[in-house]
Amino acid sequence: MAKHCPTCGSVIYSRRGKLCGVCSAPLPQALRLVGEQAGKIQAQSKQAEQNIRRLEQEQRDDRLRSNPGGLI
């Protein structure tokens, strides 16, 4: 569920910052990610990126195995 700035009502796209990206009003602590929360999300994001790269490599490898000459 999207979080919104209490001042302007804009969707908060990044909860790491202290200010609203639209109106620059300070965001309440409850709407921001702090320390451990931000670290967990960053680690999950990094893991997801690694998984995507691994799956893409597996797909390339599968295509090469099924068509070793590279001809269609």
DARA-V190926 format. One record per residue. N is the residue number from 1. OMEGA is omega as a letter, one per 20 degrees, with the letter a starting at -180 (* if undefined). NEAR is the number of other ideal C-beta (glycine too) atoms within 12 Angstrom. D_CENTER is the distance of its C-alpha to the mean C-alpha in Angstrom with 1 decimal. Layout:
n: (N	N)
omega: (OMEGA	OMEGA)
near: (NEAR	NEAR)
d_center: (D_CENTER	D_CENTER)
This chain:
n: (1	2	3	4	5	6	7	8	9	10	11	12	13	14	15	16	17	18	19	20	21	22	23	24	25	26	27	28	29	30	31	32	33	34	35	36	37	38	39	40	41	42	43	44	45	46	47	48	49	50	51	52	53	54	55	56	57	58	59	60	61	62	63	64	65	66	67	68	69	70	71	72)
omega: (a	r	a	r	r	a	a	r	r	r	r	a	r	a	r	a	r	a	r	a	a	a	r	r	r	r	r	a	a	a	a	r	a	r	a	r	a	r	r	a	r	r	r	r	r	r	r	r	r	r	r	r	r	r	r	r	r	r	r	a	r	r	r	r	a	a	a	a	r	r	a	*)
near: (5	11	19	21	26	17	18	16	14	21	16	29	16	20	25	20	20	18	21	26	20	18	16	14	20	15	29	18	13	12	27	21	21	18	12	10	17	17	14	14	18	16	14	14	15	14	14	14	14	14	14	14	14	14	14	14	14	14	14	15	14	13	16	14	12	13	12	10	9	10	8	6)
d_center: (15.1	14.3	15.6	18.1	19.9	23.3	25.1	24.1	22.2	19.3	15.9	13.8	10.5	9.8	11.6	12.1	14.8	18.3	19.2	18.4	17.1	19.9	23.0	22.3	23.6	22.7	20.3	21.8	20.7	20.0	17.2	15.5	13.7	16.2	16.8	16.3	13.6	11.4	12.4	11.7	8.1	7.9	10.2	8.5	5.4	8.6	10.5	8.6	8.9	12.4	13.2	12.4	14.7	17.2	17.5	18.0	20.6	22.3	22.6	24.2	26.4	27.5	28.4	30.4	32.2	33.1	34.2	35.4	37.3	34.4	36.6	35.7)
